[in-house]
Amino acid sequence: MENALQDFLMYMEDVKNASQNTLQSYKNDIMKLIHHLDKQNITDIEKISETSLNSYVLNMERNGMSPATVSRNIASIKAFTIYLIKKGRLHQDPTERMKSPKVEKKPPHTLSLEEVNSLLEQPELDNIKGIRDKAMLELLYATGIRVSELISLKVDDVNLKNRYIVCCGTKNERMVPFGAMAKQALDNYFQNAREKFIKHKEEDICFMNVSGDPMSRQGFWKIIKVYGKSAGIIHEITPQILRNSFALHMIENGADVASIQELLGHADAATTQIYLGNRTRKIRDVYMEAHPRA
């Protein structure tokens, strides 16, 4: 089965253009299934049945996995079986009647505007590291791009004059504008700091670490956590939370969902609409405080 899994991952990468994160999730989820089936002495793909899969789902639930985790595993299994059927390795779909557990959609975690402002003020601009960090944080909040898109950004993707970046980190290239504060931070970085990070003249990546290598996802996570702590933000802070904050603050200031969807690069409008939950609660709170008969 592991050979079939490798073929599936190659197919998802080469044909479906799945991201590395998605591929890793598929691999982890399906390997756990394979190990479970091995314990049941099921090693032949054709012997995968509705009963064996239901047994696996029940096992996940008994082990305390959250509905969201179980649901994701089921989605991975379904994608795998669809591939196996497509390639003629499986002749009946054992997932046809599988249903994912109901997942309560929690509002995305965000920062208040005051917390964002405090975070963005933390980098010290008297050294090249602080100048770089300021540019990265300002750009992330100004555009709402993913951390993977931020660290893969190239110099030619940044148009300072017209204040936009070209995002190539997703399937569809998109242009995302940014404001005056981000432009100022980027100007400072390009004029006074970037050259000092460069170890190879041909390097075209925007942001690098102190070794002169492209900034990694883990490296930026550490940076944002350090500044979050120095800003006095007591709850968890991640690049995704800054992306969520960008979206929510835009909506609170009148931006429409369709525009936010395009800026964030969401393929499905439903993904963007999760930010409306926060907006709805805020409106309700304002109503309850302001209406004389509330």
Stockholm file with secondary structure:
# STOCKHOLM 1.0

chainA/1-294         MENALQDFLMYMEDVKNASQNTLQSYKNDIMKLIHHLDKQNITDIEKISETSLNSYVLNMERNGMSPATVSRNIASIKAFTIYLIKKGRLHQDPTERMKSPKVEKKPPHTLSLEEVNSLLEQPELDNIKGIRDKAMLELLYATGIRVSELISLKVDDVNLKNRYIVCCGTKNERMVPFGAMAKQALDNYFQNAREKFIKHKEEDICFMNVSGDPMSRQGFWKIIKVYGKSAGIIHEITPQILRNSFALHMIENGADVASIQELLGHADAATTQIYLGNRTRKIRDVYMEAHPRA
#=GR chainA/1-294 SS CHHHHHHHHHHHHHTSCCCHHHHHHHHHHHHHHHHHHHHTTCCSGGGCCHHHHHHHHHHHHHTTCCHHHHHHHHHHHHHHHHHHHHTTSCSSCTTTTCCCCCCCCCCCCCCCHHHHHHHHTCSCTTSHHHHHHHHHHHHHHHHCCCHHHHHTCBGGGEETTTTEEEECSSSSCEEEECCHHHHHHHHHHHHHTHHHHCSSTTCCBSCBCTTSSBCCHHHHHHHHHHHHHHTTCCSCCCHHHHHHHHHHHHHHTTCCHHHHHHHHTCSSHHHHGGGHHHHHHHHHHHHHHHCTTC
#=GC SS_cons         CHHHHHHHHHHHHHTSCCCHHHHHHHHHHHHHHHHHHHHTTCCSGGGCCHHHHHHHHHHHHHTTCCHHHHHHHHHHHHHHHHHHHHTTSCSSCTTTTCCCCCCCCCCCCCCCHHHHHHHHTCSCTTSHHHHHHHHHHHHHHHHCCCHHHHHTCBGGGEETTTTEEEECSSSSCEEEECCHHHHHHHHHHHHHTHHHHCSSTTCCBSCBCTTSSBCCHHHHHHHHHHHHHHTTCCSCCCHHHHHHHHHHHHHHTTCCHHHHHHHHTCSSHHHHGGGHHHHHHHHHHHHHHHCTTC
//
